[in-house]
């Protein structure tokens, strides 16, 4: 998961103390991401006190060139949920991870 450097500032996350980094390509540019383990929370639309949480390494990128503040990636977040994206509708659906198996089966070929 990658996030804009300014989000670390807003959230009070000390990125400078991180010893983990990586050079990445984003938005046609090369940037240095600093990784910090953070607790993430996903709240429901119905009840702001109801949420699920998990810990994940987030790479904060100073001078973030992308027009959006976060890239979820293919590891971590999608491992915990069923995520359905529709670019045409500009919508994202995030559901319990078991939803995929209910719709499509386990995907096992053996």
N, C-alpha and C positions, 0 to 999 in steps of 0.2 A: 504494500500500500504506500502510495506517495501522496504528499500534501504540500501545499504552499508554505513557505517559510513563515509568512505572516500569521498563519494559523497557530504555530507554536508560540509566537509572541502573545496572541490573544488568549490562548489557553494557559499561559504561564509555564510552558514546558522549556526546560533548559537544554537546548540542543547543543550548546558549546561543550557540555560535559560528556557528550557521546564519544565513544571510542570506535564506533562502527560507522563506516561510510562507504559510498560507492559512487563511481562516475557513471552517469546515466545519460541517455539521449532522450530529450523530451522537447516537443515543439520545434523540431529541426535544429536544436541546439544541444550542446553538451553542458551538463551541470553536475555539481557535487551534492549528493544527498547525504544527510546525517541521520542515522537511524536511532530511534528511541522507542523503548517498549512503553506503550500506553494502554490504559483501559478504555475501550470503546463501548458506547451504549447506543442502542437502537430503541427508540421509544415508539409506542403504538400511537396511532392517530386518535384513538378513543380516550385514552387515559395517560396523561403525561407522567404519572407515577409508575406506570407499568412499562418495564423495559427488559431487554436481554443485554448482557454485557459479556465481553471477552477481552483478553489481552492480546495485543498484536504489535509487531515491530512496524513503525511508521517512519518512512524516510521523508524528512522535511527538506525542501529544496528552496534555498534563497533565490530571490529574483525570478520566481516561478513564471514561465512564459505562457502557460496554458490558460485558456479562457474559463476554466473551471477550477475550483480550489482543491479537489481530491481526485485521485485515480485509485479505484479499488483493487485492480489487478485480478489475477486468476488464482491466487493462493491466499488462504486465511479467511477473508470475508465470504467468498463463495463456497468455502468448505463448511461453513456453519449454517448457510441458508440456501433456499432455492431462489435464485435471482433471475427474473425475466425482464429483458430490456426490449423496448420497442422504439426505435429511433423515429419512425414516421409519426407516432403518437406522442413522442417526447415523454414517455412514461417508463417508470421502473416499478416492478412489483417484487417485494421481498417477503418471502413466506417461510414457514418452517421447512427444514431440510427434508423431512419425510414426504412433503408434497410431491417432489419429483418421482419418488418410487410409486406413489399412489397413481399418478398420471401415466407414467411410462414403464413401470416395473423397475427392477433393480439394475437393469442394464448388463447383467451377467450373461456371458455367451457360453459358459461351460455347463 
